[in-house]
Amino acid sequence: MAKIKRTVVAAVGALVALTACAPAGYEPANPAAAEPVAVAAAEPSVSAEPDASAEAPTADAPPADVKLTEKLVGKTVPKMGKVVTDEKGWVLYRFDNDSADPPSSNCVDKCAEVWPPALTDGDPQLSGVAADDVGTITRQDGTRQLTLAGWPVYRYIGDKKPGQWKGQGVGGTWFVVAPDGKKNLSCLPKGTPKAVAPPSDSGGGSDYGDSGYSY
């Protein structure tokens, strides 16, 4: 396992807004057949230490009910090209309204329901992703989120099975993340797709403009 080499504390995220409903995404016939781009070289283990000057809450270990991303896999899939997935093959994304310098997440509350952060205990396995590009931020709730080249990474609940990438181009701000942390701009949808509704949205529909939550 490759230990994450740096940990930074996220700035207080501004409430991010969603629009509604997901675009159709390409569904590879056999996502598991995609081969890793390359396997990251093993490096000596280095424990991630919190920023001593940070005042945000930190945790020695995540709560038992927090779902962790245990592996980052860089691979090439049909049409989309280079992507990063978790250990189960779910494609990961980055958000233009976040910051990579300094690394911080602005996707909180309902946004994080639709785009679950890739959380970590600081010790993910890496395949096809350079250890030097992997870091963490500490979110407002004290959990730690993985970053690639400083950009926080997320899953999308609009993807219904591993290998889908229906979140590509959503809101004009969400994009599949490449193994080097850059936006993968392949297969951009026409227009500006809308995101699915947050699970907590009492309206229950795909258009949740009434909730005041849009982007």
N, C-alpha and C positions, 0 to 999 in steps of 0.2 A: 504493500500500500504506500502511496506517496503522500506524505504529510503536507498539508497546506503551509505555505511559507510566509504568509502575511495575513494579518487580521486588522481591519479598520472598522471604525464605528460609523454607522450610517447617520447622516444628518436627519433631523426630524422631517419625515416625508409629508409633503403637501398632499391633501386628499385628491386622488386622481379620479377622473370621471370616465364612464363608459358610454358607448352608444347602444347597441343591441344586436343580436343575431349573427351567426357565423357564416363565412363564405365556404363554398365547397372546396375541399382540399384534395390533392392527389393522394390516392391510397395505394401504395406499392403492393403488388400481388403477394410478395413475400418479403416483408421488411427485414426479417432475420437474415436474409441472404446477403444483405449489404455488408461489405467487409470494412473493418477499421481502416482509416487513412494511414495511420501509423501507430505504433505502440510507444507511449512515452517512456523514455529511459528511466530506469530506477535511480532514485537519488537517496542519499542518507536521510533518515527521518529527522524532521525538525518540528518540534512542537510549536503550534501557533500560540502566540502570546497576545493577550489583549493590550490595547493602547493604554498605557498607564495614565495618560492625561484625560482619558475619556470619562465622562460622567454618566453615560447611558448604562442601563443595567446589563450585566453579563451573567452567563450561567456556566458552571463547570460542565454540566451535561444537560442536553435538552430534556424536556418533560417526556415521560414515557409514552404519551399519546401523540407525540410529534412524529410525522412521517419524514424520514430522512432520505436524501438522495445519496445512495451509497457508492455510485460509480458515475463517472463522466466518460462517455464514449464518443470519440470523433470518428465519423464514418462518411461514406458517400452513398447517397440513395438516388434512385432514378429520378430524373427531371430536376429535382431540387439541388442536387450536388452535395457539397460538404455541409454536414449538420452535426449537432451534438445531441446525444440522447442520454437518458439516465439508464440505470441497470436493467430496466424493463422495456427499453426501446421507445419511451415517450420523448418526442422531440422537444427541445428547449428553445426558449425565446429570450430576446432582450427588448427593452422599452426605451424609446427615444427620450422620454421625459425623466429618465434616471440620469445619473452622472457617473462618469468613470474617473473623474479627476476633480475632487476626491470621489472615491466610490461611494454611492449612496442610492437608496431606493426611495422612489416617490409613489410606489404602488402599495397602498395600505387599505385596510378596511374592506369595502366591497370589491375594490380592484383586486386585492389579494385573494378574494374568494374565486374570482374568475381566472386569475393568473397566479396559482399557488407558487410561492417562492421555493426554489430548490434549496432546502435546508440541509445542514450538515452538522456532524459532530467534530469536524475538523480533520477527518481522516478518510476521504473518498478514494476509491481506486481510480486510476486514470488509464485510459487506453486511447491513443490517437489524439491526446490533449497534452500540451507541454505543461509540466509542473510549474514552470516559472510564470505561466499565464493565469494560474488558478489562485484565487484568494478568497477571503470572506469579508462580509460586513456584519455588524450586529444590528439587528432590527429593533424597532421600538419595544417589542415584547420580550427582548432578550435572546431570541433565537438567532442563529447564525446562518446567513445565506451565502451560497457559493457565488463567486464572480469569475468572469473570464475577461482578461485584459482590463479589469476594473469594472466591467459591466455586470450588474446583478442578473441572474438567469432564473427563468420561470418555466412552469408548465402551463398549458392552456386547457381548461375543462371542456372547451368545444371540440377538442380531439377526443374521439370516442374509442380509439384503439391505438396501440403503439404503431408508429410509422406514419400516422396522419400529420398534416401540418396545416390545419384549417385556420390557424392563427396568423398566417403570413399576411402582412399588410393591414391587419385590423386597426381601424381608427387612424390609419396612416402613421402609426407610431410603434407598432409591434412587428417584429421581424424574427424569422428563424436566425439563430445565432450560429456562426461558423466556429470551428475549433480554435481559431485565433482571436475570438471575441468580436470580430467584425460582423456587420449585418450581411446575411446571405440575401441578395436581391434577385435571385433567380425566381422564375415563375411568379412574378408579381400579379395579383388579381386585377381585373379591370375595375375602375372606380375605387371606392373606399369601403371595404367590408366592415360590418358591425360585429361587435362581440356578443356572445350569449349573455343572458341575464345572470346576475349574481344569485346563488341559491337562496339567499336570505331575502330576496326581493319579494315582498308580499303580493305584488301584482301577478307573478307567475308567468308573465308573458316574455316575449323576446324584445319588446320595446319598453324600456323602463325609463323613458324620459320624465315620467311623472315623479320618479324618485329623486330627480335633480342630479343624477349620476350619469355623466356622459363625457366622452372624449373621442 
